[in-house]
Amino acid sequence: MPQLDTSTWLTMILSMFLVLFIIFQMKISKHNFHYNPELTSMEMPKQNTPWETKWTKIYLPLSLPL
């Protein structure tokens, strides 16, 4: 049974990483990024709901008497 020749594996793996790095760099370089993005306000308008002004008690099933 012949032995598997693994002497070129390191070269192949390193060259594969190099090629993948170059391909990703080329893909990323085609994107246009905004240099100075505008800040937007994230404030939500306050809505008055009737249950906010009342006090309510929540009854859990485990706290009820038997």
Predicted model as a PDB file, atoms N, CA, C, CB and O in Angstrom, pLDDT in the B-factor column:
MODEL        1                                                                  
ATOM      1  N   MET A   1       0.852  -1.178   0.000  1.00 65.00           N  
ATOM      2  CA  MET A   1       0.000   0.000   0.000  1.00 65.00           C  
ATOM      3  C   MET A   1       0.903   1.248   0.000  1.00 65.00           C  
ATOM      4  CB  MET A   1      -0.972  -0.005   1.240  1.00 65.00           C  
ATOM      5  O   MET A   1       1.775   1.386   0.858  1.00 65.00           O  
ATOM      6  N   PRO A   2       0.686   2.154  -0.970  1.00 75.00           N  
ATOM      7  CA  PRO A   2       1.581   3.325  -1.077  1.00 75.00           C  
ATOM      8  C   PRO A   2       1.309   4.349   0.023  1.00 75.00           C  
ATOM      9  CB  PRO A   2       1.421   3.993  -2.453  1.00 75.00           C  
ATOM     10  O   PRO A   2       0.190   4.481   0.521  1.00 75.00           O  
ATOM     11  N   GLN A   3       2.346   5.050   0.373  1.00 83.00           N  
ATOM     12  CA  GLN A   3       2.226   6.097   1.379  1.00 83.00           C  
ATOM     13  C   GLN A   3       1.651   7.360   0.752  1.00 83.00           C  
ATOM     14  CB  GLN A   3       3.591   6.391   2.026  1.00 83.00           C  
ATOM     15  O   GLN A   3       1.908   7.667  -0.412  1.00 83.00           O  
ATOM     16  N   LEU A   4       0.871   8.083   1.544  1.00 85.00           N  
ATOM     17  CA  LEU A   4       0.296   9.338   1.071  1.00 85.00           C  
ATOM     18  C   LEU A   4       1.359  10.430   1.171  1.00 85.00           C  
ATOM     19  CB  LEU A   4      -0.979   9.720   1.890  1.00 85.00           C  
ATOM     20  O   LEU A   4       1.930  10.663   2.236  1.00 85.00           O  
ATOM     21  N   ASP A   5       1.610  11.088   0.055  1.00 85.00           N  
ATOM     22  CA  ASP A   5       2.634  12.133   0.024  1.00 85.00           C  
ATOM     23  C   ASP A   5       2.028  13.440   0.534  1.00 85.00           C  
ATOM     24  CB  ASP A   5       3.209  12.314  -1.420  1.00 85.00           C  
ATOM     25  O   ASP A   5       1.185  14.037  -0.136  1.00 85.00           O  
ATOM     26  N   THR A   6       2.446  13.880   1.702  1.00 85.00           N  
ATOM     27  CA  THR A   6       1.902  15.106   2.299  1.00 85.00           C  
ATOM     28  C   THR A   6       2.896  16.254   2.269  1.00 85.00           C  
ATOM     29  CB  THR A   6       1.476  14.844   3.730  1.00 85.00           C  
ATOM     30  O   THR A   6       2.705  17.250   2.967  1.00 85.00           O  
ATOM     31  N   SER A   7       3.930  16.138   1.491  1.00 87.00           N  
ATOM     32  CA  SER A   7       4.971  17.171   1.490  1.00 87.00           C  
ATOM     33  C   SER A   7       4.491  18.477   0.865  1.00 87.00           C  
ATOM     34  CB  SER A   7       6.198  16.671   0.746  1.00 87.00           C  
ATOM     35  O   SER A   7       5.021  19.537   1.197  1.00 87.00           O  
ATOM     36  N   THR A   8       3.517  18.436  -0.018  1.00 90.00           N  
ATOM     37  CA  THR A   8       3.060  19.668  -0.684  1.00 90.00           C  
ATOM     38  C   THR A   8       1.832  20.267  -0.013  1.00 90.00           C  
ATOM     39  CB  THR A   8       2.749  19.389  -2.147  1.00 90.00           C  
ATOM     40  O   THR A   8       1.343  21.306  -0.456  1.00 90.00           O  
ATOM     41  N   TRP A   9       1.326  19.650   1.031  1.00 92.00           N  
ATOM     42  CA  TRP A   9       0.106  20.151   1.661  1.00 92.00           C  
ATOM     43  C   TRP A   9       0.294  21.533   2.267  1.00 92.00           C  
ATOM     44  CB  TRP A   9      -0.359  19.189   2.727  1.00 92.00           C  
ATOM     45  O   TRP A   9      -0.580  22.387   2.124  1.00 92.00           O  
ATOM     46  N   LEU A  10       1.382  21.765   2.923  1.00 94.00           N  
ATOM     47  CA  LEU A  10       1.603  23.071   3.538  1.00 94.00           C  
ATOM     48  C   LEU A  10       1.634  24.175   2.486  1.00 94.00           C  
ATOM     49  CB  LEU A  10       2.909  23.071   4.340  1.00 94.00           C  
ATOM     50  O   LEU A  10       1.066  25.247   2.691  1.00 94.00           O  
ATOM     51  N   THR A  11       2.279  23.921   1.388  1.00 95.00           N  
ATOM     52  CA  THR A  11       2.337  24.910   0.304  1.00 95.00           C  
ATOM     53  C   THR A  11       0.949  25.175  -0.268  1.00 95.00           C  
ATOM     54  CB  THR A  11       3.282  24.433  -0.811  1.00 95.00           C  
ATOM     55  O   THR A  11       0.589  26.322  -0.537  1.00 95.00           O  
ATOM     56  N   MET A  12       0.187  24.131  -0.449  1.00 95.00           N  
ATOM     57  CA  MET A  12      -1.163  24.288  -1.009  1.00 95.00           C  
ATOM     58  C   MET A  12      -2.077  25.053  -0.048  1.00 95.00           C  
ATOM     59  CB  MET A  12      -1.773  22.909  -1.329  1.00 95.00           C  
ATOM     60  O   MET A  12      -2.847  25.914  -0.473  1.00 95.00           O  
ATOM     61  N   ILE A  13      -1.991  24.744   1.226  1.00 96.00           N  
ATOM     62  CA  ILE A  13      -2.849  25.409   2.209  1.00 96.00           C  
ATOM     63  C   ILE A  13      -2.480  26.885   2.333  1.00 96.00           C  
ATOM     64  CB  ILE A  13      -2.738  24.715   3.582  1.00 96.00           C  
ATOM     65  O   ILE A  13      -3.359  27.746   2.375  1.00 96.00           O  
ATOM     66  N   LEU A  14      -1.194  27.174   2.392  1.00 97.00           N  
ATOM     67  CA  LEU A  14      -0.774  28.570   2.486  1.00 97.00           C  
ATOM     68  C   LEU A  14      -1.143  29.361   1.230  1.00 97.00           C  
ATOM     69  CB  LEU A  14       0.729  28.648   2.726  1.00 97.00           C  
ATOM     70  O   LEU A  14      -1.566  30.513   1.325  1.00 97.00           O  
ATOM     71  N   SER A  15      -0.988  28.762   0.078  1.00 97.00           N  
ATOM     72  CA  SER A  15      -1.365  29.467  -1.150  1.00 97.00           C  
ATOM     73  C   SER A  15      -2.870  29.663  -1.234  1.00 97.00           C  
ATOM     74  CB  SER A  15      -0.872  28.702  -2.378  1.00 97.00           C  
ATOM     75  O   SER A  15      -3.337  30.673  -1.760  1.00 97.00           O  
ATOM     76  N   MET A  16      -3.633  28.704  -0.718  1.00 98.00           N  
ATOM     77  CA  MET A  16      -5.090  28.858  -0.703  1.00 98.00           C  
ATOM     78  C   MET A  16      -5.495  30.032   0.185  1.00 98.00           C  
ATOM     79  CB  MET A  16      -5.768  27.559  -0.215  1.00 98.00           C  
ATOM     80  O   MET A  16      -6.357  30.823  -0.194  1.00 98.00           O  
ATOM     81  N   PHE A  17      -4.872  30.154   1.380  1.00 98.00           N  
ATOM     82  CA  PHE A  17      -5.187  31.275   2.257  1.00 98.00           C  
ATOM     83  C   PHE A  17      -4.802  32.606   1.617  1.00 98.00           C  
ATOM     84  CB  PHE A  17      -4.476  31.113   3.596  1.00 98.00           C  
ATOM     85  O   PHE A  17      -5.524  33.594   1.747  1.00 98.00           O  
ATOM     86  N   LEU A  18      -3.699  32.628   0.948  1.00 98.00           N  
ATOM     87  CA  LEU A  18      -3.272  33.855   0.283  1.00 98.00           C  
ATOM     88  C   LEU A  18      -4.255  34.261  -0.817  1.00 98.00           C  
ATOM     89  CB  LEU A  18      -1.868  33.677  -0.306  1.00 98.00           C  
ATOM     90  O   LEU A  18      -4.620  35.432  -0.925  1.00 98.00           O  
ATOM     91  N   VAL A  19      -4.672  33.317  -1.612  1.00 97.00           N  
ATOM     92  CA  VAL A  19      -5.623  33.612  -2.693  1.00 97.00           C  
ATOM     93  C   VAL A  19      -6.963  34.052  -2.121  1.00 97.00           C  
ATOM     94  CB  VAL A  19      -5.814  32.380  -3.604  1.00 97.00           C  
ATOM     95  O   VAL A  19      -7.569  34.994  -2.631  1.00 97.00           O  
ATOM     96  N   LEU A  20      -7.437  33.387  -1.069  1.00 97.00           N  
ATOM     97  CA  LEU A  20      -8.703  33.793  -0.457  1.00 97.00           C  
ATOM     98  C   LEU A  20      -8.611  35.193   0.134  1.00 97.00           C  
ATOM     99  CB  LEU A  20      -9.112  32.798   0.625  1.00 97.00           C  
ATOM    100  O   LEU A  20      -9.555  35.976   0.027  1.00 97.00           O  
ATOM    101  N   PHE A  21      -7.497  35.505   0.748  1.00 97.00           N  
ATOM    102  CA  PHE A  21      -7.309  36.841   1.296  1.00 97.00           C  
ATOM    103  C   PHE A  21      -7.352  37.895   0.186  1.00 97.00           C  
ATOM    104  CB  PHE A  21      -5.978  36.921   2.059  1.00 97.00           C  
ATOM    105  O   PHE A  21      -7.984  38.940   0.345  1.00 97.00           O  
ATOM    106  N   ILE A  22      -6.694  37.626  -0.917  1.00 97.00           N  
ATOM    107  CA  ILE A  22      -6.680  38.574  -2.039  1.00 97.00           C  
ATOM    108  C   ILE A  22      -8.079  38.729  -2.621  1.00 97.00           C  
ATOM    109  CB  ILE A  22      -5.695  38.109  -3.136  1.00 97.00           C  
ATOM    110  O   ILE A  22      -8.491  39.842  -2.945  1.00 97.00           O  
ATOM    111  N   ILE A  23      -8.808  37.639  -2.758  1.00 96.00           N  
ATOM    112  CA  ILE A  23     -10.164  37.714  -3.322  1.00 96.00           C  
ATOM    113  C   ILE A  23     -11.076  38.531  -2.409  1.00 96.00           C  
ATOM    114  CB  ILE A  23     -10.749  36.294  -3.530  1.00 96.00           C  
ATOM    115  O   ILE A  23     -11.842  39.364  -2.894  1.00 96.00           O  
ATOM    116  N   PHE A  24     -11.006  38.305  -1.095  1.00 95.00           N  
ATOM    117  CA  PHE A  24     -11.851  39.065  -0.181  1.00 95.00           C  
ATOM    118  C   PHE A  24     -11.460  40.531  -0.151  1.00 95.00           C  
ATOM    119  CB  PHE A  24     -11.775  38.482   1.216  1.00 95.00           C  
ATOM    120  O   PHE A  24     -12.325  41.398  -0.028  1.00 95.00           O  
ATOM    121  N   GLN A  25     -10.186  40.817  -0.259  1.00 95.00           N  
ATOM    122  CA  GLN A  25      -9.770  42.211  -0.297  1.00 95.00           C  
ATOM    123  C   GLN A  25     -10.305  42.908  -1.540  1.00 95.00           C  
ATOM    124  CB  GLN A  25      -8.250  42.312  -0.250  1.00 95.00           C  
ATOM    125  O   GLN A  25     -10.706  44.070  -1.475  1.00 95.00           O  
ATOM    126  N   MET A  26     -10.315  42.222  -2.648  1.00 94.00           N  
ATOM    127  CA  MET A  26     -10.846  42.812  -3.877  1.00 94.00           C  
ATOM    128  C   MET A  26     -12.350  43.028  -3.782  1.00 94.00           C  
ATOM    129  CB  MET A  26     -10.522  41.925  -5.076  1.00 94.00           C  
ATOM    130  O   MET A  26     -12.869  44.032  -4.269  1.00 94.00           O  
ATOM    131  N   LYS A  27     -13.050  42.085  -3.154  1.00 93.00           N  
ATOM    132  CA  LYS A  27     -14.495  42.247  -3.001  1.00 93.00           C  
ATOM    133  C   LYS A  27     -14.828  43.400  -2.060  1.00 93.00           C  
ATOM    134  CB  LYS A  27     -15.122  40.952  -2.485  1.00 93.00           C  
ATOM    135  O   LYS A  27     -15.751  44.172  -2.321  1.00 93.00           O  
ATOM    136  N   ILE A  28     -14.085  43.516  -0.973  1.00 90.00           N  
ATOM    137  CA  ILE A  28     -14.352  44.577  -0.012  1.00 90.00           C  
ATOM    138  C   ILE A  28     -14.007  45.941  -0.598  1.00 90.00           C  
ATOM    139  CB  ILE A  28     -13.564  44.340   1.276  1.00 90.00           C  
ATOM    140  O   ILE A  28     -14.677  46.930  -0.299  1.00 90.00           O  
ATOM    141  N   SER A  29     -12.996  46.003  -1.407  1.00 89.00           N  
ATOM    142  CA  SER A  29     -12.569  47.293  -1.965  1.00 89.00           C  
ATOM    143  C   SER A  29     -13.594  47.866  -2.943  1.00 89.00           C  
ATOM    144  CB  SER A  29     -11.224  47.138  -2.667  1.00 89.00           C  
ATOM    145  O   SER A  29     -13.542  49.059  -3.243  1.00 89.00           O  
ATOM    146  N   LYS A  30     -14.513  47.063  -3.442  1.00 89.00           N  
ATOM    147  CA  LYS A  30     -15.526  47.549  -4.380  1.00 89.00           C  
ATOM    148  C   LYS A  30     -16.694  48.222  -3.683  1.00 89.00           C  
ATOM    149  CB  LYS A  30     -16.034  46.412  -5.223  1.00 89.00           C  
ATOM    150  O   LYS A  30     -17.512  48.868  -4.338  1.00 89.00           O  
ATOM    151  N   HIS A  31     -16.790  48.082  -2.361  1.00 84.00           N  
ATOM    152  CA  HIS A  31     -17.907  48.680  -1.630  1.00 84.00           C  
ATOM    153  C   HIS A  31     -17.620  50.140  -1.347  1.00 84.00           C  
ATOM    154  CB  HIS A  31     -18.174  47.924  -0.316  1.00 84.00           C  
ATOM    155  O   HIS A  31     -16.481  50.529  -1.084  1.00 84.00           O  
ATOM    156  N   ASN A  32     -18.674  50.943  -1.406  1.00 82.00           N  
ATOM    157  CA  ASN A  32     -18.566  52.352  -1.054  1.00 82.00           C  
ATOM    158  C   ASN A  32     -19.071  52.530   0.368  1.00 82.00           C  
ATOM    159  CB  ASN A  32     -19.363  53.247  -2.050  1.00 82.00           C  
ATOM    160  O   ASN A  32     -20.229  52.233   0.664  1.00 82.00           O  
ATOM    161  N   PHE A  33     -18.215  53.009   1.236  1.00 75.00           N  
ATOM    162  CA  PHE A  33     -18.596  53.236   2.615  1.00 75.00           C  
ATOM    163  C   PHE A  33     -18.778  54.727   2.845  1.00 75.00           C  
ATOM    164  CB  PHE A  33     -17.547  52.653   3.581  1.00 75.00           C  
ATOM    165  O   PHE A  33     -18.043  55.546   2.292  1.00 75.00           O  
ATOM    166  N   HIS A  34     -19.761  55.072   3.663  1.00 72.00           N  
ATOM    167  CA  HIS A  34     -19.995  56.473   3.992  1.00 72.00           C  
ATOM    168  C   HIS A  34     -18.979  56.906   5.038  1.00 72.00           C  
ATOM    169  CB  HIS A  34     -21.448  56.696   4.502  1.00 72.00           C  
ATOM    170  O   HIS A  34     -18.792  56.246   6.060  1.00 72.00           O  
ATOM    171  N   TYR A  35     -18.336  58.019   4.763  1.00 74.00           N  
ATOM    172  CA  TYR A  35     -17.304  58.473   5.679  1.00 74.00           C  
ATOM    173  C   TYR A  35     -17.890  59.176   6.895  1.00 74.00           C  
ATOM    174  CB  TYR A  35     -16.346  59.395   4.964  1.00 74.00           C  
ATOM    175  O   TYR A  35     -17.394  59.013   8.010  1.00 74.00           O  
ATOM    176  N   ASN A  36     -18.946  59.957   6.681  1.00 74.00           N  
ATOM    177  CA  ASN A  36     -19.500  60.751   7.763  1.00 74.00           C  
ATOM    178  C   ASN A  36     -21.012  60.520   7.822  1.00 74.00           C  
ATOM    179  CB  ASN A  36     -19.170  62.259   7.572  1.00 74.00           C  
ATOM    180  O   ASN A  36     -21.772  61.326   7.285  1.00 74.00           O  
ATOM    181  N   PRO A  37     -21.451  59.467   8.446  1.00 67.00           N  
ATOM    182  CA  PRO A  37     -22.896  59.204   8.462  1.00 67.00           C  
ATOM    183  C   PRO A  37     -23.638  60.201   9.342  1.00 67.00           C  
ATOM    184  CB  PRO A  37     -23.172  57.780   8.947  1.00 67.00           C  
ATOM    185  O   PRO A  37     -23.110  60.661  10.355  1.00 67.00           O  
ATOM    186  N   GLU A  38     -24.844  60.525   8.957  1.00 75.00           N  
ATOM    187  CA  GLU A  38     -25.668  61.451   9.721  1.00 75.00           C  
ATOM    188  C   GLU A  38     -26.319  60.718  10.882  1.00 75.00           C  
ATOM    189  CB  GLU A  38     -26.738  62.107   8.823  1.00 75.00           C  
ATOM    190  O   GLU A  38     -26.784  59.586  10.745  1.00 75.00           O  
ATOM    191  N   LEU A  39     -26.341  61.388  12.028  1.00 72.00           N  
ATOM    192  CA  LEU A  39     -26.991  60.795  13.184  1.00 72.00           C  
ATOM    193  C   LEU A  39     -28.500  61.006  13.076  1.00 72.00           C  
ATOM    194  CB  LEU A  39     -26.439  61.401  14.500  1.00 72.00           C  
ATOM    195  O   LEU A  39     -28.965  62.093  12.732  1.00 72.00           O  
ATOM    196  N   THR A  40     -29.240  59.966  13.371  1.00 70.00           N  
ATOM    197  CA  THR A  40     -30.695  60.069  13.335  1.00 70.00           C  
ATOM    198  C   THR A  40     -31.230  59.953  14.751  1.00 70.00           C  
ATOM    199  CB  THR A  40     -31.316  58.979  12.419  1.00 70.00           C  
ATOM    200  O   THR A  40     -30.657  59.258  15.590  1.00 70.00           O  
ATOM    201  N   SER A  41     -32.308  60.625  15.002  1.00 71.00           N  
ATOM    202  CA  SER A  41     -32.912  60.607  16.328  1.00 71.00           C  
ATOM    203  C   SER A  41     -33.696  59.315  16.503  1.00 71.00           C  
ATOM    204  CB  SER A  41     -33.829  61.840  16.540  1.00 71.00           C  
ATOM    205  O   SER A  41     -34.505  58.942  15.653  1.00 71.00           O  
ATOM    206  N   MET A  42     -33.442  58.640  17.616  1.00 72.00           N  
ATOM    207  CA  MET A  42     -34.116  57.371  17.872  1.00 72.00           C  
ATOM    208  C   MET A  42     -35.220  57.511  18.926  1.00 72.00           C  
ATOM    209  CB  MET A  42     -33.101  56.326  18.321  1.00 72.00           C  
ATOM    210  O   MET A  42     -35.701  56.506  19.451  1.00 72.00           O  
ATOM    211  N   GLU A  43     -35.620  58.726  19.233  1.00 76.00           N  
ATOM    212  CA  GLU A  43     -36.636  58.934  20.249  1.00 76.00           C  
ATOM    213  C   GLU A  43     -38.011  58.580  19.708  1.00 76.00           C  
ATOM    214  CB  GLU A  43     -36.613  60.378  20.742  1.00 76.00           C  
ATOM    215  O   GLU A  43     -38.404  59.002  18.621  1.00 76.00           O  
ATOM    216  N   MET A  44     -38.722  57.801  20.492  1.00 73.00           N  
ATOM    217  CA  MET A  44     -40.079  57.425  20.113  1.00 73.00           C  
ATOM    218  C   MET A  44     -41.049  58.405  20.768  1.00 73.00           C  
ATOM    219  CB  MET A  44     -40.398  55.951  20.531  1.00 73.00           C  
ATOM    220  O   MET A  44     -40.828  58.828  21.902  1.00 73.00           O  
ATOM    221  N   PRO A  45     -42.107  58.764  20.071  1.00 72.00           N  
ATOM    222  CA  PRO A  45     -43.069  59.672  20.701  1.00 72.00           C  
ATOM    223  C   PRO A  45     -43.777  58.991  21.876  1.00 72.00           C  
ATOM    224  CB  PRO A  45     -44.105  60.157  19.667  1.00 72.00           C  
ATOM    225  O   PRO A  45     -44.109  57.808  21.812  1.00 72.00           O  
ATOM    226  N   LYS A  46     -43.996  59.739  22.924  1.00 72.00           N  
ATOM    227  CA  LYS A  46     -44.641  59.190  24.125  1.00 72.00           C  
ATOM    228  C   LYS A  46     -46.137  59.073  23.879  1.00 72.00           C  
ATOM    229  CB  LYS A  46     -44.358  60.081  25.375  1.00 72.00           C  
ATOM    230  O   LYS A  46     -46.793  60.039  23.492  1.00 72.00           O  
ATOM    231  N   GLN A  47     -46.664  57.880  24.107  1.00 70.00           N  
ATOM    232  CA  GLN A  47     -48.097  57.645  23.946  1.00 70.00           C  
ATOM    233  C   GLN A  47     -48.695  57.389  25.317  1.00 70.00           C  
ATOM    234  CB  GLN A  47     -48.377  56.449  22.983  1.00 70.00           C  
ATOM    235  O   GLN A  47     -48.217  56.543  26.072  1.00 70.00           O  
ATOM    236  N   ASN A  48     -49.731  58.124  25.621  1.00 70.00           N  
ATOM    237  CA  ASN A  48     -50.404  57.936  26.901  1.00 70.00           C  
ATOM    238  C   ASN A  48     -51.400  56.792  26.784  1.00 70.00           C  
ATOM    239  CB  ASN A  48     -51.114  59.238  27.352  1.00 70.00           C  
ATOM    240  O   ASN A  48     -52.280  56.797  25.923  1.00 70.00           O  
ATOM    241  N   THR A  49     -51.247  55.831  27.651  1.00 67.00           N  
ATOM    242  CA  THR A  49     -52.168  54.698  27.667  1.00 67.00           C  
ATOM    243  C   THR A  49     -52.903  54.697  28.999  1.00 67.00           C  
ATOM    244  CB  THR A  49     -51.414  53.348  27.440  1.00 67.00           C  
ATOM    245  O   THR A  49     -52.351  55.132  30.009  1.00 67.00           O  
ATOM    246  N   PRO A  50     -54.134  54.218  29.014  1.00 64.00           N  
ATOM    247  CA  PRO A  50     -54.912  54.307  30.258  1.00 64.00           C  
ATOM    248  C   PRO A  50     -54.339  53.496  31.405  1.00 64.00           C  
ATOM    249  CB  PRO A  50     -56.312  53.859  30.007  1.00 64.00           C  
ATOM    250  O   PRO A  50     -54.539  53.862  32.563  1.00 64.00           O  
ATOM    251  N   TRP A  51     -53.634  52.411  31.128  1.00 60.00           N  
ATOM    252  CA  TRP A  51     -53.135  51.581  32.227  1.00 60.00           C  
ATOM    253  C   TRP A  51     -51.868  52.135  32.859  1.00 60.00           C  
ATOM    254  CB  TRP A  51     -52.878  50.182  31.737  1.00 60.00           C  
ATOM    255  O   TRP A  51     -51.426  51.630  33.891  1.00 60.00           O  
ATOM    256  N   GLU A  52     -51.277  53.156  32.264  1.00 60.00           N  
ATOM    257  CA  GLU A  52     -50.090  53.745  32.876  1.00 60.00           C  
ATOM    258  C   GLU A  52     -50.439  54.603  34.086  1.00 60.00           C  
ATOM    259  CB  GLU A  52     -49.335  54.576  31.856  1.00 60.00           C  
ATOM    260  O   GLU A  52     -49.610  54.760  34.982  1.00 60.00           O  
ATOM    261  N   THR A  53     -51.634  55.157  34.133  1.00 60.00           N  
ATOM    262  CA  THR A  53     -52.004  56.028  35.242  1.00 60.00           C  
ATOM    263  C   THR A  53     -52.642  55.261  36.389  1.00 60.00           C  
ATOM    264  CB  THR A  53     -52.947  57.103  34.763  1.00 60.00           C  
ATOM    265  O   THR A  53     -52.816  55.819  37.472  1.00 60.00           O  
ATOM    266  N   LYS A  54     -52.988  54.025  36.188  1.00 60.00           N  
ATOM    267  CA  LYS A  54     -53.639  53.232  37.224  1.00 60.00           C  
ATOM    268  C   LYS A  54     -52.642  52.270  37.866  1.00 60.00           C  
ATOM    269  CB  LYS A  54     -54.833  52.457  36.640  1.00 60.00           C  
ATOM    270  O   LYS A  54     -51.648  51.863  37.265  1.00 60.00           O  
ATOM    271  N   TRP A  55     -52.959  51.924  39.124  1.00 60.00           N  
ATOM    272  CA  TRP A  55     -52.185  50.901  39.798  1.00 60.00           C  
ATOM    273  C   TRP A  55     -52.926  49.587  39.635  1.00 60.00           C  
ATOM    274  CB  TRP A  55     -51.957  51.247  41.304  1.00 60.00           C  
ATOM    275  O   TRP A  55     -54.111  49.492  39.957  1.00 60.00           O  
ATOM    276  N   THR A  56     -52.242  48.589  39.143  1.00 59.00           N  
ATOM    277  CA  THR A  56     -52.862  47.284  38.960  1.00 59.00           C  
ATOM    278  C   THR A  56     -52.047  46.247  39.690  1.00 59.00           C  
ATOM    279  CB  THR A  56     -52.990  46.926  37.466  1.00 59.00           C  
ATOM    280  O   THR A  56     -50.828  46.361  39.818  1.00 59.00           O  
ATOM    281  N   LYS A  57     -52.732  45.245  40.159  1.00 63.00           N  
ATOM    282  CA  LYS A  57     -52.051  44.160  40.844  1.00 63.00           C  
ATOM    283  C   LYS A  57     -52.133  42.923  39.959  1.00 63.00           C  
ATOM    284  CB  LYS A  57     -52.673  43.894  42.254  1.00 63.00           C  
ATOM    285  O   LYS A  57     -53.192  42.595  39.424  1.00 63.00           O  
ATOM    286  N   ILE A  58     -51.011  42.250  39.817  1.00 64.00           N  
ATOM    287  CA  ILE A  58     -50.978  41.046  39.007  1.00 64.00           C  
ATOM    288  C   ILE A  58     -51.059  39.853  39.936  1.00 64.00           C  
ATOM    289  CB  ILE A  58     -49.701  40.988  38.125  1.00 64.00           C  
ATOM    290  O   ILE A  58     -50.239  39.703  40.843  1.00 64.00           O  
ATOM    291  N   TYR A  59     -52.047  39.005  39.709  1.00 58.00           N  
ATOM    292  CA  TYR A  59     -52.196  37.796  40.513  1.00 58.00           C  
ATOM    293  C   TYR A  59     -51.597  36.627  39.778  1.00 58.00           C  
ATOM    294  CB  TYR A  59     -53.671  37.525  40.843  1.00 58.00           C  
ATOM    295  O   TYR A  59     -52.003  36.289  38.666  1.00 58.00           O  
ATOM    296  N   LEU A  60     -50.630  36.021  40.414  1.00 60.00           N  
ATOM    297  CA  LEU A  60     -50.037  34.824  39.823  1.00 60.00           C  
ATOM    298  C   LEU A  60     -50.828  33.603  40.253  1.00 60.00           C  
ATOM    299  CB  LEU A  60     -48.551  34.681  40.228  1.00 60.00           C  
ATOM    300  O   LEU A  60     -51.375  33.595  41.356  1.00 60.00           O  
ATOM    301  N   PRO A  61     -50.910  32.568  39.421  1.00 62.00           N  
ATOM    302  CA  PRO A  61     -51.652  31.380  39.807  1.00 62.00           C  
ATOM    303  C   PRO A  61     -51.098  30.725  41.066  1.00 62.00           C  
ATOM    304  CB  PRO A  61     -51.649  30.391  38.680  1.00 62.00           C  
ATOM    305  O   PRO A  61     -51.860  30.117  41.817  1.00 62.00           O  
ATOM    306  N   LEU A  62     -49.804  30.830  41.316  1.00 64.00           N  
ATOM    307  CA  LEU A  62     -49.229  30.192  42.489  1.00 64.00           C  
ATOM    308  C   LEU A  62     -49.516  30.953  43.771  1.00 64.00           C  
ATOM    309  CB  LEU A  62     -47.751  30.044  42.314  1.00 64.00           C  
ATOM    310  O   LEU A  62     -49.406  30.389  44.859  1.00 64.00           O  
ATOM    311  N   SER A  63     -49.885  32.236  43.662  1.00 56.00           N  
ATOM    312  CA  SER A  63     -50.133  33.027  44.868  1.00 56.00           C  
ATOM    313  C   SER A  63     -51.598  33.008  45.289  1.00 56.00           C  
ATOM    314  CB  SER A  63     -49.690  34.454  44.648  1.00 56.00           C  
ATOM    315  O   SER A  63     -51.943  33.584  46.321  1.00 56.00           O  
ATOM    316  N   LEU A  64     -52.460  32.366  44.521  1.00 54.00           N  
ATOM    317  CA  LEU A  64     -53.867  32.302  44.890  1.00 54.00           C  
ATOM    318  C   LEU A  64     -54.074  31.289  46.015  1.00 54.00           C  
ATOM    319  CB  LEU A  64     -54.731  31.935  43.669  1.00 54.00           C  
ATOM    320  O   LEU A  64     -53.348  30.298  46.093  1.00 54.00           O  
ATOM    321  N   PRO A  65     -55.067  31.529  46.894  1.00 60.00           N  
ATOM    322  CA  PRO A  65     -55.324  30.537  47.945  1.00 60.00           C  
ATOM    323  C   PRO A  65     -55.894  29.252  47.380  1.00 60.00           C  
ATOM    324  CB  PRO A  65     -56.276  31.102  48.985  1.00 60.00           C  
ATOM    325  O   PRO A  65     -56.530  29.255  46.325  1.00 60.00           O  
ATOM    326  N   LEU A  66     -55.667  28.161  48.078  1.00 56.00           N  
ATOM    327  CA  LEU A  66     -56.177  26.867  47.593  1.00 56.00           C  
ATOM    328  C   LEU A  66     -57.611  26.650  47.926  1.00 56.00           C  
ATOM    329  CB  LEU A  66     -55.379  25.745  48.155  1.00 56.00           C  
ATOM    330  O   LEU A  66     -58.174  25.610  47.584  1.00 56.00           O  
TER     331      LEU A  66                                                      
ENDMDL                                                                          
END                                                                             
